Amino acid sequence: MDKKIIQELIDKQENIEIAARSLKAIAHPLRLKILCVINDKEVCVQDIVEAVGTSQSNISQHLGILRDKDVLQTRKEANRVYYSVTDPRTLQLLVMMREIFC
């Protein structure tokens, strides 16, 4: 990585805090799976449960963590809650992780 880019990151404390918060939030395998399911679209809880294959209460717990850390945002429509990624940089990170690990 370019030294200038690294120094810019170090100089911007706010960016470091955002990056650390996001990385900490997605460091759990189930939360990473959830983000892969959501990707760049809006997805309701029921669809996430079906795609990931665990209980709704477990998914809801992890969605709450991702929302509290500002990784996800919600939109309510009737009795459904839809989740989407808050920051496009998180999507870029997921793409890079797929390229490296998949």
Backbone as XML, in Angstrom:
<?xml version="1.0"?>
<chain id="A" units="angstrom">
  <residue number="1" name="MET">
    <atom name="N" x="0.839" y="-1.171" z="0.000"/>
    <atom name="CA" x="0.000" y="0.000" z="0.000"/>
    <atom name="C" x="0.889" y="1.240" z="0.000"/>
  </residue>
  <residue number="2" name="ASP">
    <atom name="N" x="0.476" y="2.233" z="-0.685"/>
    <atom name="CA" x="1.190" y="3.488" z="-0.812"/>
    <atom name="C" x="1.330" y="4.167" z="0.557"/>
  </residue>
  <residue number="3" name="LYS">
    <atom name="N" x="2.538" y="4.669" z="0.871"/>
    <atom name="CA" x="2.786" y="5.317" z="2.161"/>
    <atom name="C" x="1.887" y="6.535" z="2.353"/>
  </residue>
  <residue number="4" name="LYS">
    <atom name="N" x="1.606" y="7.250" z="1.274"/>
    <atom name="CA" x="0.747" y="8.441" z="1.366"/>
    <atom name="C" x="-0.663" y="8.048" z="1.804"/>
  </residue>
  <residue number="5" name="ILE">
    <atom name="N" x="-1.191" y="6.972" z="1.253"/>
    <atom name="CA" x="-2.535" y="6.504" z="1.606"/>
    <atom name="C" x="-2.566" y="6.089" z="3.076"/>
  </residue>
  <residue number="6" name="ILE">
    <atom name="N" x="-1.537" y="5.378" z="3.508"/>
    <atom name="CA" x="-1.469" y="4.946" z="4.911"/>
    <atom name="C" x="-1.416" y="6.161" z="5.827"/>
  </residue>
  <residue number="7" name="GLN">
    <atom name="N" x="-0.615" y="7.151" z="5.490"/>
    <atom name="CA" x="-0.503" y="8.349" z="6.328"/>
    <atom name="C" x="-1.826" y="9.109" z="6.367"/>
  </residue>
  <residue number="8" name="GLU">
    <atom name="N" x="-2.550" y="9.181" z="5.238"/>
    <atom name="CA" x="-3.858" y="9.847" z="5.215"/>
    <atom name="C" x="-4.838" y="9.143" z="6.150"/>
  </residue>
  <residue number="9" name="LEU">
    <atom name="N" x="-4.800" y="7.820" z="6.159"/>
    <atom name="CA" x="-5.679" y="7.066" z="7.052"/>
    <atom name="C" x="-5.325" y="7.336" z="8.506"/>
  </residue>
  <residue number="10" name="ILE">
    <atom name="N" x="-4.043" y="7.340" z="8.816"/>
    <atom name="CA" x="-3.589" y="7.590" z="10.187"/>
    <atom name="C" x="-3.978" y="9.002" z="10.632"/>
  </residue>
  <residue number="11" name="ASP">
    <atom name="N" x="-3.890" y="9.956" z="9.724"/>
    <atom name="CA" x="-4.195" y="11.350" z="10.059"/>
    <atom name="C" x="-5.686" y="11.600" z="10.280"/>
  </residue>
  <residue number="12" name="LYS">
    <atom name="N" x="-6.527" y="10.731" z="9.808"/>
    <atom name="CA" x="-7.971" y="10.943" z="9.929"/>
    <atom name="C" x="-8.534" y="10.000" z="10.985"/>
  </residue>
  <residue number="13" name="GLN">
    <atom name="N" x="-8.510" y="10.449" z="12.226"/>
    <atom name="CA" x="-8.953" y="9.633" z="13.361"/>
    <atom name="C" x="-10.386" y="9.142" z="13.174"/>
  </residue>
  <residue number="14" name="GLU">
    <atom name="N" x="-11.239" y="9.996" z="12.637"/>
    <atom name="CA" x="-12.644" y="9.605" z="12.433"/>
    <atom name="C" x="-12.738" y="8.403" z="11.504"/>
  </residue>
  <residue number="15" name="ASN">
    <atom name="N" x="-11.965" y="8.395" z="10.435"/>
    <atom name="CA" x="-11.983" y="7.268" z="9.501"/>
    <atom name="C" x="-11.474" y="5.996" z="10.160"/>
  </residue>
  <residue number="16" name="ILE">
    <atom name="N" x="-10.457" y="6.119" z="11.008"/>
    <atom name="CA" x="-9.933" y="4.949" z="11.710"/>
    <atom name="C" x="-11.000" y="4.371" z="12.630"/>
  </residue>
  <residue number="17" name="GLU">
    <atom name="N" x="-11.708" y="5.242" z="13.325"/>
    <atom name="CA" x="-12.752" y="4.772" z="14.232"/>
    <atom name="C" x="-13.899" y="4.105" z="13.475"/>
  </residue>
  <residue number="18" name="ILE">
    <atom name="N" x="-14.288" y="4.672" z="12.357"/>
    <atom name="CA" x="-15.347" y="4.070" z="11.532"/>
    <atom name="C" x="-14.889" y="2.708" z="11.018"/>
  </residue>
  <residue number="19" name="ALA">
    <atom name="N" x="-13.662" y="2.640" z="10.531"/>
    <atom name="CA" x="-13.141" y="1.373" z="10.004"/>
    <atom name="C" x="-13.064" y="0.322" z="11.103"/>
  </residue>
  <residue number="20" name="ALA">
    <atom name="N" x="-12.576" y="0.697" z="12.263"/>
    <atom name="CA" x="-12.456" y="-0.256" z="13.369"/>
    <atom name="C" x="-13.832" y="-0.749" z="13.810"/>
  </residue>
  <residue number="21" name="ARG">
    <atom name="N" x="-14.794" y="0.154" z="13.910"/>
    <atom name="CA" x="-16.151" y="-0.223" z="14.316"/>
    <atom name="C" x="-16.758" y="-1.187" z="13.300"/>
  </residue>
  <residue number="22" name="SER">
    <atom name="N" x="-16.589" y="-0.907" z="12.026"/>
    <atom name="CA" x="-17.131" y="-1.773" z="10.975"/>
    <atom name="C" x="-16.465" y="-3.141" z="10.988"/>
  </residue>
  <residue number="23" name="LEU">
    <atom name="N" x="-15.149" y="-3.158" z="11.090"/>
    <atom name="CA" x="-14.433" y="-4.434" z="11.101"/>
    <atom name="C" x="-14.810" y="-5.278" z="12.306"/>
  </residue>
  <residue number="24" name="LYS">
    <atom name="N" x="-14.942" y="-4.635" z="13.457"/>
    <atom name="CA" x="-15.327" y="-5.355" z="14.665"/>
    <atom name="C" x="-16.735" y="-5.940" z="14.503"/>
  </residue>
  <residue number="25" name="ALA">
    <atom name="N" x="-17.632" y="-5.172" z="13.902"/>
    <atom name="CA" x="-19.017" y="-5.622" z="13.730"/>
    <atom name="C" x="-19.122" y="-6.794" z="12.770"/>
  </residue>
  <residue number="26" name="ILE">
    <atom name="N" x="-18.322" y="-6.807" z="11.730"/>
    <atom name="CA" x="-18.455" y="-7.881" z="10.728"/>
    <atom name="C" x="-17.526" y="-9.060" z="10.995"/>
  </residue>
  <residue number="27" name="ALA">
    <atom name="N" x="-16.759" y="-9.006" z="12.084"/>
    <atom name="CA" x="-15.778" y="-10.053" z="12.364"/>
    <atom name="C" x="-16.401" y="-11.384" z="12.768"/>
  </residue>
  <residue number="28" name="HIS">
    <atom name="N" x="-17.663" y="-11.439" z="13.039"/>
    <atom name="CA" x="-18.345" y="-12.676" z="13.422"/>
    <atom name="C" x="-18.804" y="-13.413" z="12.161"/>
  </residue>
  <residue number="29" name="PRO">
    <atom name="N" x="-18.608" y="-14.719" z="12.065"/>
    <atom name="CA" x="-18.972" y="-15.458" z="10.845"/>
    <atom name="C" x="-20.437" y="-15.294" z="10.423"/>
  </residue>
  <residue number="30" name="LEU">
    <atom name="N" x="-21.357" y="-15.301" z="11.375"/>
    <atom name="CA" x="-22.769" y="-15.164" z="11.016"/>
    <atom name="C" x="-23.073" y="-13.761" z="10.504"/>
  </residue>
  <residue number="31" name="ARG">
    <atom name="N" x="-22.482" y="-12.746" z="11.103"/>
    <atom name="CA" x="-22.713" y="-11.375" z="10.625"/>
    <atom name="C" x="-22.115" y="-11.181" z="9.245"/>
  </residue>
  <residue number="32" name="LEU">
    <atom name="N" x="-20.992" y="-11.814" z="8.986"/>
    <atom name="CA" x="-20.397" y="-11.744" z="7.657"/>
    <atom name="C" x="-21.312" y="-12.407" z="6.633"/>
  </residue>
  <residue number="33" name="LYS">
    <atom name="N" x="-21.904" y="-13.544" z="6.993"/>
    <atom name="CA" x="-22.868" y="-14.211" z="6.100"/>
    <atom name="C" x="-24.067" y="-13.315" z="5.832"/>
  </residue>
  <residue number="34" name="ILE">
    <atom name="N" x="-24.563" y="-12.675" z="6.877"/>
    <atom name="CA" x="-25.712" y="-11.777" z="6.734"/>
    <atom name="C" x="-25.392" y="-10.665" z="5.748"/>
  </residue>
  <residue number="35" name="LEU">
    <atom name="N" x="-24.218" y="-10.079" z="5.871"/>
    <atom name="CA" x="-23.828" y="-9.007" z="4.953"/>
    <atom name="C" x="-23.699" y="-9.508" z="3.525"/>
  </residue>
  <residue number="36" name="CYS">
    <atom name="N" x="-23.219" y="-10.733" z="3.362"/>
    <atom name="CA" x="-23.126" y="-11.307" z="2.017"/>
    <atom name="C" x="-24.517" y="-11.496" z="1.412"/>
  </residue>
  <residue number="37" name="VAL">
    <atom name="N" x="-25.487" y="-11.852" z="2.240"/>
    <atom name="CA" x="-26.869" y="-12.016" z="1.756"/>
    <atom name="C" x="-27.454" y="-10.662" z="1.383"/>
  </residue>
  <residue number="38" name="ILE">
    <atom name="N" x="-27.258" y="-9.672" z="2.230"/>
    <atom name="CA" x="-27.820" y="-8.346" z="1.973"/>
    <atom name="C" x="-27.134" y="-7.697" z="0.781"/>
  </residue>
  <residue number="39" name="ASN">
    <atom name="N" x="-25.811" y="-7.730" z="0.773"/>
    <atom name="CA" x="-25.007" y="-7.165" z="-0.303"/>
    <atom name="C" x="-25.443" y="-5.724" z="-0.591"/>
  </residue>
  <residue number="40" name="ASP">
    <atom name="N" x="-25.825" y="-5.418" z="-1.822"/>
    <atom name="CA" x="-26.162" y="-4.030" z="-2.179"/>
    <atom name="C" x="-27.668" y="-3.817" z="-2.348"/>
  </residue>
  <residue number="41" name="LYS">
    <atom name="N" x="-28.482" y="-4.653" z="-1.697"/>
    <atom name="CA" x="-29.934" y="-4.513" z="-1.840"/>
    <atom name="C" x="-30.590" y="-4.443" z="-0.467"/>
  </residue>
  <residue number="42" name="GLU">
    <atom name="N" x="-31.886" y="-4.247" z="-0.463"/>
    <atom name="CA" x="-32.670" y="-4.301" z="0.773"/>
    <atom name="C" x="-33.222" y="-5.704" z="0.937"/>
  </residue>
  <residue number="43" name="VAL">
    <atom name="N" x="-33.074" y="-6.260" z="2.126"/>
    <atom name="CA" x="-33.520" y="-7.629" z="2.364"/>
    <atom name="C" x="-34.279" y="-7.669" z="3.686"/>
  </residue>
  <residue number="44" name="CYS">
    <atom name="N" x="-35.406" y="-8.384" z="3.692"/>
    <atom name="CA" x="-36.171" y="-8.504" z="4.936"/>
    <atom name="C" x="-35.628" y="-9.655" z="5.778"/>
  </residue>
  <residue number="45" name="VAL">
    <atom name="N" x="-35.967" y="-9.629" z="7.050"/>
    <atom name="CA" x="-35.449" y="-10.603" z="8.012"/>
    <atom name="C" x="-35.757" y="-12.033" z="7.569"/>
  </residue>
  <residue number="46" name="GLN">
    <atom name="N" x="-36.979" y="-12.269" z="7.103"/>
    <atom name="CA" x="-37.370" y="-13.620" z="6.706"/>
    <atom name="C" x="-36.475" y="-14.167" z="5.590"/>
  </residue>
  <residue number="47" name="ASP">
    <atom name="N" x="-36.127" y="-13.315" z="4.645"/>
    <atom name="CA" x="-35.249" y="-13.750" z="3.554"/>
    <atom name="C" x="-33.835" y="-14.052" z="4.053"/>
  </residue>
  <residue number="48" name="ILE">
    <atom name="N" x="-33.383" y="-13.275" z="5.020"/>
    <atom name="CA" x="-32.057" y="-13.519" z="5.596"/>
    <atom name="C" x="-32.056" y="-14.851" z="6.338"/>
  </residue>
  <residue number="49" name="VAL">
    <atom name="N" x="-33.107" y="-15.103" z="7.112"/>
    <atom name="CA" x="-33.225" y="-16.362" z="7.860"/>
    <atom name="C" x="-33.172" y="-17.545" z="6.902"/>
  </residue>
  <residue number="50" name="GLU">
    <atom name="N" x="-33.931" y="-17.472" z="5.812"/>
    <atom name="CA" x="-33.942" y="-18.565" z="4.833"/>
    <atom name="C" x="-32.576" y="-18.765" z="4.194"/>
  </residue>
  <residue number="51" name="ALA">
    <atom name="N" x="-31.906" y="-17.679" z="3.854"/>
    <atom name="CA" x="-30.617" y="-17.775" z="3.166"/>
    <atom name="C" x="-29.512" y="-18.282" z="4.089"/>
  </residue>
  <residue number="52" name="VAL">
    <atom name="N" x="-29.536" y="-17.859" z="5.337"/>
    <atom name="CA" x="-28.454" y="-18.195" z="6.259"/>
    <atom name="C" x="-28.715" y="-19.524" z="6.964"/>
  </residue>
  <residue number="53" name="GLY">
    <atom name="N" x="-29.983" y="-19.805" z="7.252"/>
    <atom name="CA" x="-30.327" y="-21.097" z="7.831"/>
    <atom name="C" x="-30.163" y="-21.206" z="9.330"/>
  </residue>
  <residue number="54" name="THR">
    <atom name="N" x="-30.534" y="-20.194" z="10.050"/>
    <atom name="CA" x="-30.546" y="-20.253" z="11.510"/>
    <atom name="C" x="-31.845" y="-19.616" z="11.993"/>
  </residue>
  <residue number="55" name="SER">
    <atom name="N" x="-32.039" y="-19.561" z="13.287"/>
    <atom name="CA" x="-33.312" y="-19.073" z="13.824"/>
    <atom name="C" x="-33.473" y="-17.568" z="13.634"/>
  </residue>
  <residue number="56" name="GLN">
    <atom name="N" x="-34.721" y="-17.142" z="13.601"/>
    <atom name="CA" x="-35.008" y="-15.723" z="13.437"/>
    <atom name="C" x="-34.487" y="-14.917" z="14.627"/>
  </residue>
  <residue number="57" name="SER">
    <atom name="N" x="-34.589" y="-15.475" z="15.824"/>
    <atom name="CA" x="-34.106" y="-14.741" z="17.001"/>
    <atom name="C" x="-32.588" y="-14.546" z="16.939"/>
  </residue>
  <residue number="58" name="ASN">
    <atom name="N" x="-31.870" y="-15.549" z="16.451"/>
    <atom name="CA" x="-30.421" y="-15.449" z="16.306"/>
    <atom name="C" x="-30.063" y="-14.389" z="15.264"/>
  </residue>
  <residue number="59" name="ILE">
    <atom name="N" x="-30.751" y="-14.428" z="14.135"/>
    <atom name="CA" x="-30.514" y="-13.432" z="13.080"/>
    <atom name="C" x="-30.827" y="-12.033" z="13.598"/>
  </residue>
  <residue number="60" name="SER">
    <atom name="N" x="-31.949" y="-11.884" z="14.276"/>
    <atom name="CA" x="-32.348" y="-10.569" z="14.788"/>
    <atom name="C" x="-31.316" y="-10.015" z="15.758"/>
  </residue>
  <residue number="61" name="GLN">
    <atom name="N" x="-30.759" y="-10.868" z="16.571"/>
    <atom name="CA" x="-29.726" y="-10.451" z="17.518"/>
    <atom name="C" x="-28.511" y="-9.884" z="16.778"/>
  </residue>
  <residue number="62" name="HIS">
    <atom name="N" x="-28.076" y="-10.577" z="15.739"/>
    <atom name="CA" x="-26.910" y="-10.126" z="14.980"/>
    <atom name="C" x="-27.227" y="-8.904" z="14.115"/>
  </residue>
  <residue number="63" name="LEU">
    <atom name="N" x="-28.447" y="-8.830" z="13.603"/>
    <atom name="CA" x="-28.856" y="-7.634" z="12.861"/>
    <atom name="C" x="-28.834" y="-6.416" z="13.783"/>
  </residue>
  <residue number="64" name="GLY">
    <atom name="N" x="-29.249" y="-6.607" z="15.024"/>
    <atom name="CA" x="-29.218" y="-5.517" z="15.997"/>
    <atom name="C" x="-27.810" y="-5.008" z="16.240"/>
  </residue>
  <residue number="65" name="ILE">
    <atom name="N" x="-26.864" y="-5.914" z="16.321"/>
    <atom name="CA" x="-25.458" y="-5.518" z="16.507"/>
    <atom name="C" x="-24.973" y="-4.727" z="15.301"/>
  </residue>
  <residue number="66" name="LEU">
    <atom name="N" x="-25.273" y="-5.220" z="14.099"/>
    <atom name="CA" x="-24.844" y="-4.522" z="12.879"/>
    <atom name="C" x="-25.508" y="-3.148" z="12.768"/>
  </residue>
  <residue number="67" name="ARG">
    <atom name="N" x="-26.739" y="-3.049" z="13.199"/>
    <atom name="CA" x="-27.442" y="-1.766" z="13.169"/>
    <atom name="C" x="-26.862" y="-0.816" z="14.222"/>
  </residue>
  <residue number="68" name="ASP">
    <atom name="N" x="-26.595" y="-1.326" z="15.430"/>
    <atom name="CA" x="-26.021" y="-0.494" z="16.490"/>
    <atom name="C" x="-24.652" y="0.058" z="16.123"/>
  </residue>
  <residue number="69" name="LYS">
    <atom name="N" x="-23.911" y="-0.688" z="15.329"/>
    <atom name="CA" x="-22.574" y="-0.260" z="14.901"/>
    <atom name="C" x="-22.623" y="0.553" z="13.605"/>
  </residue>
  <residue number="70" name="ASP">
    <atom name="N" x="-23.830" y="0.906" z="13.167"/>
    <atom name="CA" x="-24.051" y="1.715" z="11.954"/>
    <atom name="C" x="-23.584" y="1.036" z="10.675"/>
  </residue>
  <residue number="71" name="VAL">
    <atom name="N" x="-23.537" y="-0.287" z="10.681"/>
    <atom name="CA" x="-23.194" y="-1.025" z="9.466"/>
    <atom name="C" x="-24.450" y="-1.203" z="8.609"/>
  </residue>
  <residue number="72" name="LEU">
    <atom name="N" x="-25.595" y="-1.381" z="9.279"/>
    <atom name="CA" x="-26.868" y="-1.552" z="8.579"/>
    <atom name="C" x="-27.847" y="-0.459" z="8.958"/>
  </residue>
  <residue number="73" name="GLN">
    <atom name="N" x="-28.750" y="-0.197" z="8.033"/>
    <atom name="CA" x="-29.870" y="0.710" z="8.287"/>
    <atom name="C" x="-31.163" y="-0.046" z="8.006"/>
  </residue>
  <residue number="74" name="THR">
    <atom name="N" x="-32.258" y="0.445" z="8.547"/>
    <atom name="CA" x="-33.533" y="-0.254" z="8.382"/>
    <atom name="C" x="-34.578" y="0.651" z="7.747"/>
  </residue>
  <residue number="75" name="ARG">
    <atom name="N" x="-35.553" y="-0.027" z="7.161"/>
    <atom name="CA" x="-36.739" y="0.643" z="6.635"/>
    <atom name="C" x="-37.904" y="-0.289" z="6.919"/>
  </residue>
  <residue number="76" name="LYS">
    <atom name="N" x="-38.939" y="0.258" z="7.537"/>
    <atom name="CA" x="-40.092" y="-0.572" z="7.875"/>
    <atom name="C" x="-41.204" y="-0.334" z="6.864"/>
  </residue>
  <residue number="77" name="GLU">
    <atom name="N" x="-41.798" y="-1.439" z="6.413"/>
    <atom name="CA" x="-42.923" y="-1.377" z="5.487"/>
    <atom name="C" x="-43.951" y="-2.399" z="5.965"/>
  </residue>
  <residue number="78" name="ALA">
    <atom name="N" x="-45.113" y="-1.886" z="6.389"/>
    <atom name="CA" x="-46.159" y="-2.734" z="6.982"/>
    <atom name="C" x="-45.552" y="-3.483" z="8.169"/>
  </residue>
  <residue number="79" name="ASN">
    <atom name="N" x="-45.586" y="-4.809" z="8.155"/>
    <atom name="CA" x="-45.043" y="-5.577" z="9.280"/>
    <atom name="C" x="-43.659" y="-6.159" z="8.978"/>
  </residue>
  <residue number="80" name="ARG">
    <atom name="N" x="-43.008" y="-5.685" z="7.932"/>
    <atom name="CA" x="-41.673" y="-6.176" z="7.576"/>
    <atom name="C" x="-40.628" y="-5.088" z="7.772"/>
  </residue>
  <residue number="81" name="VAL">
    <atom name="N" x="-39.457" y="-5.524" z="8.214"/>
    <atom name="CA" x="-38.317" y="-4.624" z="8.354"/>
    <atom name="C" x="-37.293" y="-5.024" z="7.300"/>
  </residue>
  <residue number="82" name="TYR">
    <atom name="N" x="-36.857" y="-4.051" z="6.532"/>
    <atom name="CA" x="-35.869" y="-4.287" z="5.484"/>
    <atom name="C" x="-34.533" y="-3.694" z="5.916"/>
  </residue>
  <residue number="83" name="TYR">
    <atom name="N" x="-33.481" y="-4.448" z="5.664"/>
    <atom name="CA" x="-32.131" y="-4.040" z="6.036"/>
    <atom name="C" x="-31.307" y="-3.773" z="4.784"/>
  </residue>
  <residue number="84" name="SER">
    <atom name="N" x="-30.450" y="-2.769" z="4.880"/>
    <atom name="CA" x="-29.497" y="-2.485" z="3.800"/>
    <atom name="C" x="-28.210" y="-1.957" z="4.435"/>
  </residue>
  <residue number="85" name="VAL">
    <atom name="N" x="-27.129" y="-2.035" z="3.679"/>
    <atom name="CA" x="-25.827" y="-1.583" z="4.166"/>
    <atom name="C" x="-25.800" y="-0.060" z="4.159"/>
  </residue>
  <residue number="86" name="THR">
    <atom name="N" x="-25.350" y="0.518" z="5.260"/>
    <atom name="CA" x="-25.342" y="1.965" z="5.435"/>
    <atom name="C" x="-24.266" y="2.647" z="4.597"/>
  </residue>
  <residue number="87" name="ASP">
    <atom name="N" x="-23.066" y="2.109" z="4.635"/>
    <atom name="CA" x="-21.908" y="2.764" z="4.025"/>
    <atom name="C" x="-21.406" y="1.942" z="2.845"/>
  </residue>
  <residue number="88" name="PRO">
    <atom name="N" x="-21.349" y="2.528" z="1.659"/>
    <atom name="CA" x="-20.874" y="1.791" z="0.484"/>
    <atom name="C" x="-19.448" y="1.255" z="0.624"/>
  </residue>
  <residue number="89" name="ARG">
    <atom name="N" x="-18.669" y="1.834" z="1.518"/>
    <atom name="CA" x="-17.310" y="1.339" z="1.737"/>
    <atom name="C" x="-17.328" y="-0.074" z="2.324"/>
  </residue>
  <residue number="90" name="THR">
    <atom name="N" x="-18.377" y="-0.380" z="3.077"/>
    <atom name="CA" x="-18.512" y="-1.736" z="3.618"/>
    <atom name="C" x="-18.709" y="-2.725" z="2.481"/>
  </residue>
  <residue number="91" name="LEU">
    <atom name="N" x="-19.470" y="-2.331" z="1.473"/>
    <atom name="CA" x="-19.661" y="-3.195" z="0.301"/>
    <atom name="C" x="-18.345" y="-3.395" z="-0.437"/>
  </residue>
  <residue number="92" name="GLN">
    <atom name="N" x="-17.547" y="-2.346" z="-0.539"/>
    <atom name="CA" x="-16.238" y="-2.464" z="-1.182"/>
    <atom name="C" x="-15.361" y="-3.451" z="-0.413"/>
  </residue>
  <residue number="93" name="LEU">
    <atom name="N" x="-15.434" y="-3.385" z="0.894"/>
    <atom name="CA" x="-14.671" y="-4.307" z="1.733"/>
    <atom name="C" x="-15.114" y="-5.746" z="1.496"/>
  </residue>
  <residue number="94" name="LEU">
    <atom name="N" x="-16.420" y="-5.975" z="1.394"/>
    <atom name="CA" x="-16.934" y="-7.320" z="1.127"/>
    <atom name="C" x="-16.459" y="-7.842" z="-0.223"/>
  </residue>
  <residue number="95" name="VAL">
    <atom name="N" x="-16.454" y="-6.974" z="-1.221"/>
    <atom name="CA" x="-15.971" y="-7.367" z="-2.550"/>
    <atom name="C" x="-14.504" y="-7.777" z="-2.475"/>
  </residue>
  <residue number="96" name="MET">
    <atom name="N" x="-13.701" y="-6.992" z="-1.792"/>
    <atom name="CA" x="-12.279" y="-7.323" z="-1.671"/>
    <atom name="C" x="-12.081" y="-8.625" z="-0.906"/>
  </residue>
  <residue number="97" name="MET">
    <atom name="N" x="-12.879" y="-8.847" z="0.127"/>
    <atom name="CA" x="-12.762" y="-10.094" z="0.893"/>
    <atom name="C" x="-13.146" y="-11.292" z="0.036"/>
  </residue>
  <residue number="98" name="ARG">
    <atom name="N" x="-14.174" y="-11.140" z="-0.793"/>
    <atom name="CA" x="-14.552" y="-12.234" z="-1.701"/>
    <atom name="C" x="-13.418" y="-12.547" z="-2.662"/>
  </residue>
  <residue number="99" name="GLU">
    <atom name="N" x="-12.798" y="-11.501" z="-3.211"/>
    <atom name="CA" x="-11.699" y="-11.694" z="-4.159"/>
    <atom name="C" x="-10.526" y="-12.418" z="-3.484"/>
  </residue>
  <residue number="100" name="ILE">
    <atom name="N" x="-10.256" y="-12.105" z="-2.259"/>
    <atom name="CA" x="-9.107" y="-12.691" z="-1.572"/>
    <atom name="C" x="-9.417" y="-14.092" z="-1.039"/>
  </residue>
  <residue number="101" name="PHE">
    <atom name="N" x="-10.588" y="-14.275" z="-0.425"/>
    <atom name="CA" x="-10.878" y="-15.529" z="0.272"/>
    <atom name="C" x="-11.730" y="-16.511" z="-0.515"/>
  </residue>
  <residue number="102" name="CYS">
    <atom name="N" x="-12.425" y="-16.043" z="-1.525"/>
    <atom name="CA" x="-13.287" y="-16.958" z="-2.282"/>
    <atom name="C" x="-12.654" y="-17.250" z="-3.613"/>
  </residue>
</chain>
